Amino acid sequence: MLEFRELRREEIPSIWAIDRGERIENIFVAGPGGLVLAAAPFDVPGWPAGKPAELTPVFEASFDAGSWFGGAFAGGRIAGIAVLEHGFFGADGRTLQLSFLHVSAATRGTGVGRQLFELARREAGRRGARRMYISATPTERTVRFYLARGCQVLAEPDPRLFELEPEDIHLVCEV
């Protein structure tokens, strides 16, 4: 039985128990004519060395500033996480960023990611956002997931977020 709830601050280190490993076959590349699917086989073995130690304090600071952390739990163990940042941006100041969405390998394909995404979208709406911004890894599965949720590829990504992740596919969805 899955439980969906907000994470407590002291649970942030449990995020690193999520198994992000997977085999990637294709990625999307953004070009002037839209997205192009390209073969790019590689394995994602798990979290890069040092990433948990680097990101835990970043997540704690984000949590303390008011960001939303939604989790999926199976048998008391974290199975997925979504993080909605607290800071509004965009031309009208009504966009929030979904900065993190990961589901453990054993739980993928069960609807956990979809439920976490929808919880984040509802939270964005409750906070007064009109849109949710996603800077998605360019893997085929990830981009197709967001497109299936009604997200649209941005012709002009946010310059600050694009600079941080220029290879990502930058999308937005209405809340």
C-alpha positions as CSV (number, residue, x, y, z in Angstrom):
1,M,0.0,0.0,0.0
2,L,1.4,3.4,-1.0
3,E,1.1,6.4,1.2
4,F,1.5,9.9,-0.3
5,R,2.4,12.7,2.1
6,E,4.6,15.7,2.7
7,L,8.1,14.9,3.9
8,R,9.4,16.2,7.2
9,R,12.7,18.0,7.2
10,E,14.4,15.1,9.0
11,E,13.4,12.8,6.2
12,I,15.3,14.6,3.5
13,P,18.3,12.3,3.7
14,S,15.9,9.3,2.9
15,I,15.7,10.7,-0.7
16,W,19.0,9.0,-1.4
17,A,17.4,5.6,-0.8
18,I,15.5,6.1,-4.1
19,D,17.0,3.8,-6.7
20,R,17.4,6.0,-9.8
21,G,19.2,3.4,-11.8
22,E,17.9,2.6,-15.3
23,R,19.0,1.8,-18.9
24,I,18.6,4.7,-21.3
25,E,18.3,4.0,-25.0
26,N,17.3,7.4,-26.4
27,I,17.4,11.1,-25.6
28,F,15.6,14.1,-27.0
29,V,17.6,17.1,-28.3
30,A,15.9,20.5,-28.6
31,G,16.5,22.1,-31.9
32,P,15.0,25.0,-34.0
33,G,12.4,22.6,-35.4
34,G,11.4,21.1,-32.1
35,L,12.5,17.9,-30.3
36,V,14.6,15.3,-32.1
37,L,14.9,11.8,-30.7
38,A,18.5,10.5,-30.9
39,A,20.0,7.1,-29.9
40,A,22.2,7.5,-26.9
41,P,22.4,4.2,-25.0
42,F,23.8,4.4,-21.5
43,D,23.2,3.2,-18.0
44,V,22.3,5.4,-15.0
45,P,23.8,3.4,-12.1
46,G,22.5,5.5,-9.2
47,W,23.3,8.7,-7.6
48,P,26.7,10.1,-8.5
49,A,29.3,9.9,-5.9
50,G,29.1,12.9,-3.5
51,K,25.7,14.1,-4.8
52,P,23.8,13.2,-1.6
53,A,26.3,15.1,0.5
54,E,26.2,18.0,-1.9
55,L,22.4,18.2,-2.3
56,T,21.2,17.4,1.2
57,P,22.0,20.9,2.7
58,V,20.6,22.5,-0.5
59,F,17.3,20.6,0.0
60,E,17.3,21.5,3.7
61,A,17.7,25.2,2.9
62,S,15.0,24.9,0.3
63,F,12.7,23.2,2.8
64,D,13.4,25.9,5.4
65,A,12.6,28.6,2.8
66,G,9.1,27.1,2.2
67,S,9.5,24.6,-0.7
68,W,7.1,21.7,-0.9
69,F,8.4,18.1,-0.6
70,G,5.9,15.4,-1.5
71,G,6.8,11.8,-1.0
72,A,5.5,8.4,-1.9
73,F,6.1,5.7,0.7
74,A,5.8,1.9,0.4
75,G,6.0,0.0,3.6
76,G,7.5,3.0,5.4
77,R,10.3,3.3,2.8
78,I,10.5,6.2,0.3
79,A,9.6,5.2,-3.2
80,G,9.4,8.6,-4.9
81,I,9.8,12.3,-4.3
82,A,8.7,15.6,-5.9
83,V,10.0,19.0,-4.9
84,L,8.2,22.2,-5.8
85,E,10.4,25.3,-5.2
86,H,8.9,28.2,-3.2
87,G,10.1,31.1,-5.3
88,F,7.9,32.6,-8.0
89,F,9.4,33.8,-11.3
90,G,8.4,34.4,-14.9
91,A,7.1,37.5,-16.7
92,D,4.0,37.7,-14.4
93,G,5.6,36.2,-11.3
94,R,3.2,33.3,-11.3
95,T,5.5,30.3,-12.2
96,L,6.9,27.8,-9.7
97,Q,9.6,25.2,-10.5
98,L,9.1,21.5,-10.1
99,S,12.8,21.0,-9.4
100,F,13.0,17.4,-8.6
101,L,10.9,14.3,-9.4
102,H,12.3,10.8,-9.0
103,V,10.7,7.4,-8.5
104,S,12.5,4.3,-7.4
105,A,13.2,1.8,-10.2
106,A,11.0,-0.9,-8.7
107,T,8.1,1.5,-8.5
108,R,8.2,3.0,-12.0
109,G,5.3,2.3,-14.2
110,T,2.8,2.0,-11.3
111,G,1.5,5.6,-11.4
112,V,3.6,6.9,-8.5
113,G,5.3,9.5,-10.7
114,R,2.0,10.6,-12.1
115,Q,0.5,11.0,-8.6
116,L,3.5,12.9,-7.3
117,F,3.3,15.2,-10.4
118,E,-0.4,15.9,-9.8
119,L,0.2,16.5,-6.1
120,A,2.9,19.1,-7.0
121,R,0.6,20.7,-9.6
122,R,-2.2,21.0,-7.1
123,E,0.2,22.5,-4.5
124,A,1.4,25.0,-7.1
125,G,-2.2,26.1,-7.7
126,R,-2.8,26.4,-4.0
127,R,0.2,28.7,-3.7
128,G,-1.2,30.9,-6.5
129,A,0.9,29.7,-9.4
130,R,-0.5,29.6,-12.9
131,R,2.3,27.5,-14.3
132,M,4.8,24.9,-13.2
133,Y,8.3,24.9,-14.9
134,I,10.2,21.7,-15.4
135,S,13.8,21.4,-16.5
136,A,13.7,17.7,-17.5
137,T,16.6,15.4,-18.2
138,P,16.4,14.7,-21.9
139,T,15.8,10.9,-21.7
140,E,13.0,9.7,-23.8
141,R,11.0,8.2,-20.9
142,T,11.3,11.4,-18.8
143,V,10.3,13.8,-21.6
144,R,7.4,11.6,-22.7
145,F,6.2,11.5,-19.1
146,Y,5.9,15.3,-18.9
147,L,4.4,15.6,-22.4
148,A,1.7,13.1,-21.4
149,R,0.9,15.3,-18.4
150,G,0.1,18.2,-20.7
151,C,3.5,20.0,-20.4
152,Q,4.7,21.9,-23.4
153,V,8.3,22.5,-24.6
154,L,9.4,26.1,-24.2
155,A,10.6,27.8,-27.3
156,E,12.4,30.3,-25.0
157,P,13.4,28.7,-21.7
158,D,14.0,30.8,-18.5
159,P,17.6,32.1,-19.1
160,R,18.7,31.4,-15.5
161,L,17.5,27.8,-15.5
162,F,18.7,27.2,-19.1
163,E,22.2,28.3,-18.1
164,L,22.2,25.8,-15.2
165,E,21.0,22.9,-17.4
166,P,21.4,23.6,-21.1
167,E,21.0,20.0,-22.2
168,D,17.7,19.6,-20.4
169,I,14.4,19.9,-22.1
170,H,12.6,22.9,-20.6
171,L,8.9,22.6,-20.3
172,V,5.9,24.4,-18.7
173,C,2.5,23.2,-17.7
174,E,-0.6,25.0,-16.6
175,V,-1.8,24.4,-13.1
